[in-house]
């Protein structure tokens, strides 16, 4: 029986795959039957992700990669595709954040954050749209954030970069549609990655309770994002493009 929600046999490229949301997506994609191309700045940490993915019987290519080194990316993609095959999907989870009062941010802070969060994503999309690297139809998903839509003090540069992703998929959806490519964002709320759990531990009990209280369904798990990404990678989402899918446990419903 045909399952329109299946990603079995697809080749999916994941950035930021060594930790957090990217890692969970990679592992869950493999468990769902996808082959993987995994990129991250932390090459050593990628090895354990590859072990988990290959334990499912799927193929997995890993590469330590700086997304801001744009001139190196075509060769990396060429090598990966030659080993694993044309790319059906992209999950851009790589991202950096810096918390500072607005008047403490420097132009260099903005440039560094945008270089990874936005320019890195756009560079990869541009490379992957080349016919020799992509499958007949493809699904691209960029991880944004609810900070693109709601204010949070101290994260102006990060929020601006995620807002850029949310805006960009609307124009990219129109440009990529003739190629049979869809592109969407997922905007998570607070997700209990190891990094976030450590951050929450540093808060006072009152501060943590206030943070949790903002989410009617409680804080999210990385698998909440990977499940949404699996759907967007599937043929069941073939008619969804240019959208920002909010996965936040009800935070922005208030």
FIKE-979503 format. One record per residue (C-alpha): residue number from 0; residue in one letter; x, y, z. Coordinates in Angstrom, 3 decimals, m for minus. Example, Ala and Ser with C-alpha at 12.3 -4.5 7.8 and 13.67 -1.06 7.14 Angstrom:
# FIKE-979503
+------+------+----------+----------+----------+
! resi ! resn !        X !        Y !        Z !
+------+------+----------+----------+----------+
!    0 !    a !   12.300 !   m4.500 !    7.800 !
!    1 !    s !   13.670 !   m1.060 !    7.140 !
+------+------+----------+----------+----------+
# end
This chain:
# FIKE-979503
+------+------+----------+----------+----------+
! resi ! resn !        X !        Y !        Z !
+------+------+----------+----------+----------+
!    0 !    x !    0.000 !    0.000 !    0.000 !
!    1 !    x !    1.327 !    3.452 !   m0.940 !
!    2 !    x !    2.093 !    5.615 !    2.076 !
!    3 !    x !    2.161 !    9.322 !    1.113 !
!    4 !    x !    3.843 !   10.172 !    4.423 !
!    5 !    x !    6.820 !    7.871 !    3.865 !
!    6 !    x !   10.374 !    9.141 !    3.312 !
!    7 !    x !   11.795 !    5.653 !    2.826 !
!    8 !    x !   14.599 !    5.598 !    0.272 !
!    9 !    x !   14.925 !    9.379 !    0.095 !
!   10 !    x !   18.275 !   11.134 !    0.461 !
!   11 !    x !   18.141 !   13.991 !    2.952 !
!   12 !    x !   20.876 !   16.497 !    3.745 !
!   13 !    x !   20.908 !   17.792 !    7.335 !
!   14 !    x !   22.999 !   20.735 !    8.537 !
!   15 !    x !   23.722 !   21.174 !   12.229 !
!   16 !    x !   23.418 !   17.400 !   12.470 !
!   17 !    x !   25.823 !   16.880 !   15.388 !
!   18 !    x !   23.523 !   18.162 !   18.119 !
!   19 !    x !   20.080 !   19.333 !   19.145 !
!   20 !    x !   17.266 !   19.447 !   16.617 !
!   21 !    x !   19.543 !   18.578 !   13.708 !
!   22 !    x !   20.807 !   15.430 !   15.407 !
!   23 !    x !   17.308 !   14.253 !   16.302 !
!   24 !    x !   16.079 !   14.891 !   12.775 !
!   25 !    x !   18.971 !   12.904 !   11.310 !
!   26 !    x !   18.326 !    9.922 !   13.563 !
!   27 !    x !   14.569 !   10.001 !   13.034 !
!   28 !    x !   14.975 !   10.352 !    9.265 !
!   29 !    x !   17.180 !    7.245 !    9.287 !
!   30 !    x !   14.643 !    5.355 !   11.389 !
!   31 !    x !   12.017 !    6.354 !    8.825 !
!   32 !    x !   14.102 !    4.831 !    6.025 !
!   33 !    x !   16.045 !    7.785 !    4.596 !
!   34 !    x !   19.707 !    7.867 !    3.579 !
!   35 !    x !   21.618 !   10.833 !    4.918 !
!   36 !    x !   24.190 !   13.511 !    4.186 !
!   37 !    x !   25.159 !   15.090 !    7.506 !
!   38 !    x !   27.066 !   18.362 !    7.837 !
!   39 !    x !   28.259 !   20.123 !   10.974 !
!   40 !    x !   31.157 !   22.215 !   12.162 !
!   41 !    x !   31.844 !   19.536 !   14.811 !
!   42 !    x !   33.187 !   16.667 !   12.719 !
!   43 !    x !   33.989 !   14.500 !   15.740 !
!   44 !    x !   30.448 !   14.648 !   17.133 !
!   45 !    x !   29.064 !   13.647 !   13.724 !
!   46 !    x !   30.694 !   10.228 !   14.088 !
!   47 !    x !   28.329 !    9.122 !   16.851 !
!   48 !    x !   25.336 !   10.387 !   14.854 !
!   49 !    x !   26.505 !    8.340 !   11.885 !
!   50 !    x !   26.761 !    5.239 !   14.079 !
!   51 !    x !   23.150 !    5.653 !   15.214 !
!   52 !    x !   21.920 !    6.277 !   11.684 !
!   53 !    x !   23.836 !    3.393 !   10.134 !
!   54 !    x !   22.537 !    1.078 !   12.883 !
!   55 !    x !   19.146 !    1.394 !   11.168 !
!   56 !    x !   20.634 !   m0.042 !    7.980 !
!   57 !    x !   20.691 !    3.265 !    6.112 !
!   58 !    x !   23.643 !    4.857 !    4.323 !
!   59 !    x !   25.208 !    7.950 !    5.853 !
!   60 !    x !   27.805 !   10.455 !    4.595 !
!   61 !    x !   29.299 !   12.869 !    7.144 !
!   62 !    x !   31.497 !   15.911 !    6.717 !
!   63 !    x !   32.885 !   18.525 !    9.067 !
!   64 !    x !   31.809 !   21.707 !    7.367 !
!   65 !    x !   31.822 !   25.465 !    7.934 !
!   66 !    x !   28.736 !   26.806 !    6.162 !
!   67 !    x !   30.320 !   30.246 !    5.939 !
!   68 !    x !   33.077 !   28.818 !    3.713 !
!   69 !    x !   30.804 !   28.971 !    0.692 !
!   70 !    x !   33.497 !   28.197 !   m1.864 !
!   71 !    x !   34.029 !   24.745 !   m0.314 !
!   72 !    x !   30.367 !   23.718 !   m0.317 !
!   73 !    x !   29.992 !   22.694 !   m3.991 !
!   74 !    x !   32.842 !   20.185 !   m3.673 !
!   75 !    x !   31.344 !   18.766 !   m0.467 !
!   76 !    x !   27.932 !   18.348 !   m2.104 !
!   77 !    x !   29.540 !   16.804 !   m5.183 !
!   78 !    x !   31.369 !   14.244 !   m3.030 !
!   79 !    x !   28.272 !   13.441 !   m0.991 !
!   80 !    x !   25.986 !   12.997 !   m3.993 !
!   81 !    x !   28.530 !   10.757 !   m5.718 !
!   82 !    x !   28.413 !    8.435 !   m2.683 !
!   83 !    x !   24.786 !    8.626 !   m1.548 !
!   84 !    x !   22.822 !    9.843 !   m4.563 !
!   85 !    x !   20.758 !   12.871 !   m5.653 !
!   86 !    x !   19.238 !   14.865 !   m2.818 !
!   87 !    x !   15.496 !   14.648 !   m2.138 !
!   88 !    x !   15.451 !   16.887 !    0.902 !
!   89 !    x !   17.317 !   19.550 !    2.864 !
!   90 !    x !   16.880 !   20.216 !    6.577 !
!   91 !    x !   18.811 !   23.344 !    7.552 !
!   92 !    x !   19.114 !   23.164 !   11.343 !
!   93 !    x !   22.536 !   24.780 !   11.699 !
!   94 !    x !   22.315 !   28.062 !   13.518 !
!   95 !    x !   23.995 !   30.317 !   16.050 !
!   96 !    x !   22.552 !   32.692 !   18.629 !
!   97 !    x !   23.920 !   35.411 !   20.867 !
!   98 !    x !   22.057 !   37.042 !   23.745 !
!   99 !    x !   22.894 !   40.677 !   24.402 !
!  100 !    x !   21.061 !   43.955 !   24.943 !
!  101 !    x !   20.411 !   45.588 !   21.575 !
!  102 !    x !   22.927 !   48.404 !   22.086 !
!  103 !    x !   25.691 !   45.880 !   22.812 !
!  104 !    x !   25.450 !   44.157 !   19.433 !
!  105 !    x !   28.149 !   45.034 !   16.916 !
!  106 !    x !   28.002 !   44.832 !   13.114 !
!  107 !    x !   30.319 !   41.821 !   13.382 !
!  108 !    x !   27.742 !   40.034 !   15.573 !
!  109 !    x !   25.053 !   40.498 !   12.944 !
!  110 !    x !   27.374 !   39.422 !   10.147 !
!  111 !    x !   28.414 !   36.239 !   11.958 !
!  112 !    x !   24.859 !   35.205 !   12.839 !
!  113 !    x !   23.476 !   35.961 !    9.376 !
!  114 !    x !   26.410 !   34.199 !    7.714 !
!  115 !    x !   25.395 !   30.856 !    9.240 !
!  116 !    x !   21.648 !   31.190 !    9.752 !
!  117 !    x !   20.745 !   32.855 !    6.467 !
!  118 !    x !   23.603 !   33.010 !    3.958 !
!  119 !    x !   24.600 !   29.404 !    4.675 !
!  120 !    x !   21.031 !   28.268 !    4.050 !
!  121 !    x !   20.685 !   30.270 !    0.832 !
!  122 !    x !   24.030 !   29.006 !   m0.466 !
!  123 !    x !   23.051 !   25.387 !    0.091 !
!  124 !    x !   19.639 !   25.861 !   m1.515 !
!  125 !    x !   21.324 !   27.443 !   m4.532 !
!  126 !    x !   23.740 !   24.532 !   m4.890 !
!  127 !    x !   21.111 !   21.851 !   m4.386 !
!  128 !    x !   18.790 !   23.273 !   m7.033 !
!  129 !    x !   21.341 !   22.334 !   m9.692 !
!  130 !    x !   19.982 !   19.442 !  m11.679 !
!  131 !    x !   23.025 !   17.211 !  m11.128 !
!  132 !    x !   22.551 !   17.311 !   m7.344 !
!  133 !    x !   18.788 !   17.037 !   m6.842 !
!  134 !    x !   16.158 !   14.388 !   m7.337 !
!  135 !    x !   13.225 !   14.983 !   m9.699 !
!  136 !    x !   11.271 !   16.608 !   m6.896 !
!  137 !    x !   12.728 !   17.925 !   m3.675 !
!  138 !    x !   11.627 !   19.221 !   m0.281 !
!  139 !    x !   13.620 !   21.897 !    1.541 !
!  140 !    x !   12.945 !   22.793 !    5.182 !
!  141 !    x !   14.639 !   25.615 !    7.089 !
!  142 !    x !   14.519 !   25.758 !   10.876 !
!  143 !    x !   13.428 !   29.253 !   11.906 !
!  144 !    x !   12.063 !   30.252 !   15.338 !
!  145 !    x !    9.039 !   31.774 !   17.024 !
!  146 !    x !   11.330 !   34.750 !   17.729 !
!  147 !    x !   10.710 !   35.652 !   14.091 !
!  148 !    x !    7.121 !   36.452 !   15.120 !
!  149 !    x !    7.129 !   37.363 !   18.821 !
!  150 !    x !    9.504 !   39.584 !   20.733 !
!  151 !    x !   12.066 !   38.348 !   23.204 !
!  152 !    x !   14.585 !   40.780 !   24.698 !
!  153 !    x !   18.237 !   40.171 !   23.986 !
!  154 !    x !   18.011 !   38.135 !   20.791 !
!  155 !    x !   17.611 !   40.822 !   18.150 !
!  156 !    x !   20.248 !   39.514 !   15.752 !
!  157 !    x !   19.023 !   35.916 !   16.036 !
!  158 !    x !   15.372 !   36.947 !   15.634 !
!  159 !    x !   16.203 !   39.073 !   12.608 !
!  160 !    x !   18.026 !   36.145 !   10.979 !
!  161 !    x !   15.116 !   33.786 !   11.576 !
!  162 !    x !   12.682 !   36.391 !   10.276 !
!  163 !    x !   14.793 !   36.530 !    7.126 !
!  164 !    x !   14.292 !   32.786 !    6.629 !
!  165 !    x !   10.523 !   33.055 !    7.106 !
!  166 !    x !   10.361 !   35.838 !    4.516 !
!  167 !    x !   12.752 !   34.213 !    2.070 !
!  168 !    x !   10.817 !   30.965 !    1.673 !
!  169 !    x !    7.892 !   32.901 !    0.221 !
!  170 !    x !    9.903 !   34.208 !   m2.718 !
!  171 !    x !   11.915 !   31.003 !   m3.044 !
!  172 !    x !    8.702 !   28.978 !   m3.188 !
!  173 !    x !    7.701 !   30.854 !   m6.336 !
!  174 !    x !   11.116 !   30.585 !   m7.949 !
!  175 !    x !   11.581 !   26.893 !   m7.162 !
!  176 !    x !    8.072 !   25.669 !   m7.964 !
!  177 !    x !    8.821 !   25.223 !  m11.696 !
!  178 !    x !   11.596 !   22.811 !  m10.686 !
!  179 !    x !    9.187 !   20.748 !   m8.580 !
!  180 !    x !   10.824 !   21.916 !   m5.345 !
!  181 !    x !    8.949 !   22.953 !   m2.207 !
!  182 !    x !   10.514 !   25.057 !    0.542 !
!  183 !    x !    9.106 !   25.790 !    3.985 !
!  184 !    x !   10.149 !   26.891 !    7.461 !
!  185 !    x !    9.507 !   25.245 !   10.800 !
!  186 !    x !    9.442 !   27.699 !   13.714 !
!  187 !    x !    9.952 !   25.858 !   17.012 !
!  188 !    x !    9.182 !   27.157 !   20.457 !
!  189 !    x !   11.408 !   26.184 !   23.378 !
!  190 !    x !   12.726 !   22.683 !   22.655 !
!  191 !    x !   14.410 !   20.577 !   25.329 !
!  192 !    x !   17.717 !   19.997 !   23.610 !
!  193 !    x !   20.708 !   19.315 !   25.890 !
!  194 !    x !   21.822 !   22.931 !   25.386 !
!  195 !    x !   18.408 !   24.266 !   26.379 !
!  196 !    x !   18.196 !   21.950 !   29.395 !
!  197 !    x !   21.527 !   23.301 !   30.638 !
!  198 !    x !   20.319 !   26.852 !   30.129 !
!  199 !    x !   17.111 !   26.166 !   32.061 !
!  200 !    x !   19.096 !   24.656 !   34.939 !
!  201 !    x !   20.939 !   27.953 !   35.248 !
!  202 !    x !   17.662 !   29.815 !   35.818 !
!  203 !    x !   16.049 !   30.323 !   39.177 !
!  204 !    x !   13.025 !   28.151 !   39.973 !
!  205 !    x !   10.792 !   31.177 !   39.442 !
!  206 !    x !   12.371 !   32.004 !   36.074 !
!  207 !    x !   12.062 !   28.418 !   34.862 !
!  208 !    x !    8.415 !   28.224 !   35.955 !
!  209 !    x !    7.700 !   31.455 !   34.072 !
!  210 !    x !    9.340 !   30.083 !   30.928 !
!  211 !    x !    7.390 !   26.814 !   31.054 !
!  212 !    x !    4.103 !   28.595 !   31.817 !
!  213 !    x !    4.232 !   30.316 !   28.429 !
!  214 !    x !    3.660 !   27.000 !   26.643 !
!  215 !    x !    0.139 !   25.560 !   27.151 !
!  216 !    x !    1.326 !   22.073 !   26.133 !
!  217 !    x !    4.600 !   22.351 !   28.033 !
!  218 !    x !    8.062 !   22.570 !   26.529 !
!  219 !    x !    8.771 !   20.706 !   23.311 !
!  220 !    x !   10.968 !   17.722 !   22.492 !
!  221 !    x !   13.342 !   17.524 !   19.503 !
!  222 !    x !   11.145 !   14.736 !   18.133 !
!  223 !    x !    8.257 !   17.213 !   17.866 !
!  224 !    x !   10.287 !   19.029 !   15.242 !
!  225 !    x !   11.589 !   15.931 !   13.486 !
!  226 !    x !    8.048 !   14.573 !   13.124 !
!  227 !    x !    6.960 !   17.785 !   11.435 !
!  228 !    x !   10.039 !   17.713 !    9.218 !
!  229 !    x !    9.318 !   14.120 !    8.153 !
!  230 !    x !    5.853 !   15.194 !    7.026 !
!  231 !    x !    7.222 !   18.165 !    5.069 !
!  232 !    x !    9.786 !   15.871 !    3.408 !
!  233 !    x !    7.084 !   13.434 !    2.299 !
!  234 !    x !    4.884 !   13.385 !   m0.789 !
!  235 !    x !    1.969 !   14.124 !    1.532 !
!  236 !    x !    3.270 !   17.703 !    1.699 !
!  237 !    x !    3.728 !   18.116 !   m2.068 !
!  238 !    x !    1.246 !   21.029 !   m2.201 !
!  239 !    x !    2.679 !   22.955 !    0.764 !
!  240 !    x !    5.303 !   25.559 !   m0.040 !
!  241 !    x !    6.352 !   29.027 !    1.102 !
!  242 !    x !    4.902 !   28.426 !    4.556 !
!  243 !    x !    6.078 !   28.860 !    8.122 !
!  244 !    x !    4.892 !   25.915 !   10.213 !
!  245 !    x !    4.789 !   26.937 !   13.875 !
!  246 !    x !    5.487 !   24.101 !   16.338 !
!  247 !    x !    5.355 !   25.747 !   19.738 !
!  248 !    x !    2.919 !   23.976 !   22.055 !
!  249 !    x !    0.482 !   26.867 !   21.788 !
!  250 !    x !    2.876 !   29.683 !   22.750 !
!  251 !    x !    1.898 !   32.016 !   19.921 !
!  252 !    x !   m1.812 !   31.271 !   20.379 !
!  253 !    x !   m1.983 !   33.552 !   23.405 !
+------+------+----------+----------+----------+
# end
